[in-house]
Amino acid sequence: MAEALATQDTPEKEQSPRVAQTLPDPSGYRLLVALPEPDEKTAGGILKANTTLKQEEVGSITGFVLKIGPDAFQDPSRFPSGPYCKVGDWIMFRSYSGTRFTVAGKEFRLINDDTVEAVVEDPRGILKV
C-alpha cells in the first residue's frame, strides 16, 4: 500500500487483503483517510532526513478517502449541498486533525465529515505552510 500512495495511485486497488481487513470501518460521521507518502527528496534532489519525512507525514493536510461512515454528510442542515467528498477522492483537511493510527507501518486517520476543507485532483506538491 505504501508504494501505491507514493505514486499517488488509488490505494484500495493496491492494498494487501491483510491490511485492508485490518483497517477499521468508520462509525457515525467519520471518514477513514490514508495519508500520502512524503517525497524523499527536495525539489533540488537532496535527500530529506527521516525526521523531516515523519514531520511531513504527520502534519499532512491531504489524504485519500478510503471509507465513509454511515452518518457522514447526512445532516441536510449542515450539508445543504450534499457530501463534501466521496470514497476515492483526494481531500484537504486541517493538519493534525482526527484520530491518528498506523497499520503495517502506514499512518491513517479517522476524521470528522466537517473537517474536509477541499477536494483536490492531485495532492502532489500540496504542503502545509
Backbone bond lengths (Angstrom), bond angles and torsions (degrees), N, CA, C in turn:
res aa  C-N    CA-C-N  psi(-1)  N-CA   C-N-CA  omega(-1)  CA-C   N-CA-C  phi
1 M - - - 1.449 - - 1.518 111.59 -
2 A 1.318 116.93 -37.76 1.461 118.86 -179.25 1.519 111.17 -59.91
3 E 1.339 116.35 -38.33 1.460 119.22 178.90 1.514 110.81 -64.37
4 A 1.317 117.82 -37.12 1.464 121.05 -179.78 1.515 110.76 -64.39
5 L 1.331 117.06 -41.99 1.460 119.51 179.41 1.513 111.42 -70.98
6 A 1.316 116.99 -31.42 1.457 119.74 179.78 1.523 111.00 -64.77
7 T 1.314 116.67 -32.41 1.464 119.75 179.80 1.521 111.65 -98.24
8 Q 1.320 116.56 3.94 1.461 123.74 177.83 1.520 112.41 65.40
9 D 1.345 118.71 24.77 1.457 121.38 172.68 1.515 108.35 -76.58
10 T 1.306 116.03 172.33 1.449 120.11 178.28 1.525 108.88 -70.34
11 P 1.342 118.61 115.30 1.452 121.23 -175.91 1.520 114.57 -58.87
12 E 1.329 118.69 -38.75 1.454 119.90 -175.53 1.523 112.07 -60.63
13 K 1.301 118.32 -32.97 1.456 121.64 -179.68 1.520 111.10 -66.15
14 E 1.337 116.82 -28.70 1.453 121.72 -172.32 1.525 113.58 -102.95
15 Q 1.317 118.65 -4.70 1.454 120.29 -175.83 1.512 110.59 -68.04
16 S 1.330 115.41 137.48 1.454 117.93 172.40 1.527 107.18 -70.68
17 P 1.325 118.05 149.84 1.473 119.46 -179.66 1.519 112.71 -56.51
18 R 1.349 117.06 -36.24 1.466 120.13 -178.88 1.526 111.15 -63.84
19 V 1.329 117.39 -45.07 1.463 120.91 -179.93 1.524 109.63 -67.19
20 A 1.317 117.65 -44.70 1.465 121.38 -178.84 1.527 110.95 -60.15
21 Q 1.323 117.75 -38.48 1.466 120.77 179.65 1.520 111.74 -72.44
22 T 1.311 117.78 -25.09 1.455 122.19 -178.84 1.521 111.83 -78.29
23 L 1.333 117.32 -25.24 1.460 120.19 -177.75 1.521 110.55 -67.68
24 P 1.321 117.57 137.30 1.462 120.60 -178.66 1.530 112.03 -74.40
25 D 1.315 115.50 155.52 1.461 121.27 170.58 1.524 106.27 -90.10
26 P 1.337 117.16 123.04 1.468 118.63 -178.43 1.524 110.94 -65.21
27 S 1.314 115.89 139.83 1.457 120.59 177.69 1.524 109.48 -99.85
28 G 1.320 115.31 160.18 1.454 120.46 174.76 1.508 113.63 57.18
29 Y 1.323 116.11 -127.07 1.451 122.93 -172.98 1.531 112.40 -101.40
30 R 1.323 117.11 25.95 1.465 120.36 -176.73 1.527 112.66 -100.45
31 L 1.344 114.86 158.15 1.456 122.93 177.34 1.520 108.11 -120.90
32 L 1.324 116.84 141.58 1.452 122.13 173.05 1.522 107.58 -94.43
33 V 1.337 115.97 123.72 1.457 122.05 -173.91 1.533 109.80 -125.93
34 A 1.332 116.31 133.68 1.463 122.36 172.72 1.520 107.94 -95.75
35 L 1.328 116.68 139.41 1.459 121.09 179.84 1.522 110.28 -92.74
36 P 1.330 117.14 143.65 1.469 119.16 178.15 1.521 111.31 -72.60
37 E 1.324 115.21 152.72 1.462 119.99 174.23 1.527 108.38 -73.33
38 P 1.330 118.62 132.28 1.472 119.60 177.06 1.523 110.53 -69.75
39 D 1.332 116.74 152.07 1.457 121.75 175.30 1.521 109.01 -63.71
40 E 1.332 116.65 135.37 1.457 120.68 -177.88 1.516 112.99 -78.07
41 K 1.341 116.97 -16.18 1.462 120.58 -178.94 1.522 110.06 -125.53
42 T 1.320 115.38 155.39 1.463 120.63 174.68 1.528 108.50 -75.16
43 A 1.321 116.54 172.43 1.459 121.08 177.81 1.526 111.17 -59.53
44 G 1.318 117.02 -27.27 1.458 122.18 179.08 1.521 113.59 -85.94
45 G 1.334 117.94 0.17 1.456 121.79 176.72 1.516 115.47 91.20
46 I 1.328 117.55 8.96 1.464 121.22 179.94 1.528 108.78 -85.91
47 L 1.343 116.03 133.26 1.454 121.81 178.13 1.526 110.36 -65.83
48 K 1.333 116.62 133.59 1.468 121.10 178.36 1.526 110.13 -84.77
49 A 1.328 116.19 150.34 1.464 121.55 176.38 1.524 109.43 -70.68
50 N 1.335 116.44 153.62 1.475 121.03 179.03 1.520 112.00 -58.10
51 T 1.333 117.56 -37.44 1.468 119.96 179.27 1.532 110.59 -65.47
52 T 1.317 117.01 -37.44 1.468 120.76 177.68 1.524 110.14 -65.65
53 L 1.328 117.28 -43.34 1.465 121.03 179.00 1.528 110.74 -61.23
54 K 1.337 116.63 -42.68 1.463 120.67 179.63 1.528 111.07 -65.37
55 Q 1.328 117.29 -41.82 1.469 121.09 178.47 1.531 110.56 -61.83
56 E 1.321 116.89 -41.05 1.461 120.15 179.57 1.523 111.18 -66.43
57 E 1.344 117.31 -38.29 1.460 120.14 179.20 1.527 110.78 -68.60
58 V 1.317 116.66 -49.04 1.465 121.53 -177.81 1.525 110.91 -63.98
59 G 1.328 117.53 -38.54 1.457 122.26 -178.63 1.516 113.48 -88.73
60 S 1.318 116.33 11.89 1.465 120.47 -176.58 1.525 112.12 -55.85
61 I 1.320 115.85 143.41 1.468 121.14 176.58 1.520 111.05 -115.30
62 T 1.352 116.88 9.02 1.462 120.54 175.84 1.515 109.01 -127.03
63 G 1.318 115.77 155.09 1.449 121.03 178.01 1.516 110.85 -163.07
64 F 1.318 115.04 165.22 1.455 123.25 -179.59 1.520 108.73 -106.22
65 V 1.322 117.81 124.75 1.469 121.86 -177.53 1.523 109.13 -76.31
66 L 1.346 115.48 115.09 1.459 121.24 179.31 1.525 112.39 -93.72
67 K 1.333 115.82 -41.99 1.467 121.19 -177.65 1.521 109.36 -146.51
68 I 1.318 116.01 152.40 1.468 122.28 177.90 1.520 108.50 -126.04
69 G 1.334 116.35 131.20 1.457 121.45 179.71 1.525 112.21 -64.95
70 P 1.333 117.07 160.73 1.463 121.79 -174.43 1.525 115.18 -64.78
71 D 1.326 117.62 -24.52 1.465 120.44 -178.48 1.528 113.45 -101.83
72 A 1.318 117.19 -1.57 1.468 120.52 -177.33 1.520 110.54 -64.31
73 F 1.313 115.84 133.79 1.465 125.11 176.69 1.537 113.49 61.91
74 Q 1.322 118.34 19.44 1.466 121.38 -176.49 1.521 114.04 -89.45
75 D 1.327 118.18 -16.74 1.462 121.07 -177.55 1.533 109.72 -83.98
76 P 1.336 118.19 108.02 1.466 120.50 -176.70 1.533 113.69 -65.23
77 S 1.326 117.51 -21.90 1.462 118.63 177.72 1.529 111.23 -74.83
78 R 1.337 117.33 -29.44 1.462 121.57 178.11 1.526 112.66 -90.97
79 F 1.316 116.89 -26.54 1.461 122.30 -177.51 1.526 110.00 -131.41
80 P 1.340 117.67 64.66 1.467 120.71 -174.91 1.530 113.73 -63.18
81 S 1.317 117.43 -23.86 1.472 120.73 179.34 1.523 112.39 -95.90
82 G 1.319 117.20 4.53 1.457 121.06 180.00 1.515 112.35 98.47
83 P 1.345 116.46 -172.36 1.468 121.45 -176.69 1.518 112.74 -60.16
84 Y 1.318 115.55 146.39 1.462 121.68 176.82 1.525 111.55 -75.84
85 C 1.358 117.06 -26.83 1.456 121.11 -177.40 1.526 109.06 -157.33
86 K 1.332 115.28 177.91 1.464 121.23 177.63 1.528 109.00 -138.39
87 V 1.319 117.36 169.54 1.458 121.54 175.97 1.529 107.86 -59.23
88 G 1.324 115.10 133.87 1.458 120.37 -179.73 1.515 114.19 98.37
89 D 1.332 117.74 -5.09 1.466 121.77 178.04 1.529 110.62 -87.32
90 W 1.319 115.54 146.55 1.460 122.19 166.17 1.516 105.88 -89.46
91 I 1.320 116.73 131.42 1.458 120.87 -176.41 1.526 110.92 -127.10
92 M 1.341 114.44 162.84 1.463 121.96 169.22 1.522 107.13 -109.94
93 F 1.324 115.67 142.95 1.459 121.74 178.35 1.515 108.51 -148.45
94 R 1.312 116.36 172.36 1.456 121.32 -177.84 1.532 110.54 -66.44
95 S 1.307 114.86 137.65 1.455 120.76 179.68 1.525 110.73 -59.52
96 Y 1.294 116.95 140.67 1.465 125.46 177.98 1.527 113.27 65.19
97 S 1.315 118.63 13.06 1.464 119.54 -177.74 1.524 111.08 -81.18
98 G 1.311 114.57 159.15 1.451 121.31 174.69 1.516 114.08 84.37
99 T 1.316 113.12 -177.20 1.455 122.10 177.59 1.515 107.60 -93.68
100 R 1.328 116.50 117.12 1.459 121.98 -178.38 1.517 110.07 -91.40
101 F 1.351 116.60 138.30 1.457 121.22 175.18 1.524 108.93 -156.89
102 T 1.328 116.30 161.95 1.455 120.29 178.78 1.513 110.71 -119.55
103 V 1.324 115.35 148.78 1.452 123.82 172.21 1.521 105.55 -136.17
104 A 1.323 116.49 125.98 1.468 122.35 -179.35 1.523 111.25 53.20
105 G 1.352 116.87 37.95 1.453 121.53 176.64 1.518 115.40 79.31
106 K 1.306 118.38 3.49 1.461 123.05 -178.40 1.524 109.02 -110.77
107 E 1.354 116.58 135.49 1.464 119.93 -178.53 1.527 111.56 -85.66
108 F 1.331 114.23 138.27 1.456 123.31 175.68 1.519 107.64 -128.60
109 R 1.326 116.28 166.44 1.465 121.15 175.95 1.520 109.97 -138.33
110 L 1.316 114.43 148.16 1.457 122.07 166.16 1.522 105.12 -107.30
111 I 1.330 116.95 116.19 1.470 120.64 -178.31 1.524 109.46 -119.66
112 N 1.315 116.15 158.42 1.460 121.83 177.04 1.527 109.99 -76.27
113 D 1.315 116.75 151.33 1.467 120.93 -178.51 1.526 112.87 -59.42
114 D 1.335 117.63 -33.80 1.458 119.69 -178.39 1.530 112.94 -82.54
115 T 1.335 117.59 3.72 1.455 122.13 176.13 1.529 111.37 -82.91
116 V 1.325 117.13 -19.32 1.461 121.19 -179.92 1.523 108.52 -66.66
117 E 1.325 116.12 123.63 1.465 120.70 -177.85 1.522 112.95 -107.15
118 A 1.344 118.08 -22.75 1.461 120.63 -179.98 1.520 109.55 -166.70
119 V 1.313 115.94 156.28 1.456 122.94 169.62 1.522 105.88 -105.22
120 V 1.335 116.44 133.57 1.465 120.74 -179.23 1.522 109.88 -121.23
121 E 1.306 115.22 145.24 1.460 120.96 179.36 1.525 111.20 -72.10
122 D 1.330 116.03 -44.25 1.465 121.14 -175.58 1.531 108.31 -139.94
123 P 1.329 118.36 114.24 1.464 120.38 -175.69 1.523 114.54 -78.46
124 R 1.329 117.59 -10.46 1.470 119.01 -178.92 1.520 110.23 -61.56
125 G 1.309 115.55 133.76 1.456 120.67 178.83 1.511 114.31 89.06
126 I 1.329 118.80 -9.13 1.464 121.21 177.72 1.524 107.40 -88.09
127 L 1.317 116.06 111.92 1.454 121.28 -178.02 1.516 110.45 -125.39
128 K 1.318 115.15 149.52 1.461 121.62 175.55 1.523 109.38 -66.94
129 V 1.313 116.48 139.00 1.468 120.82 178.61 1.511 109.31 -103.89
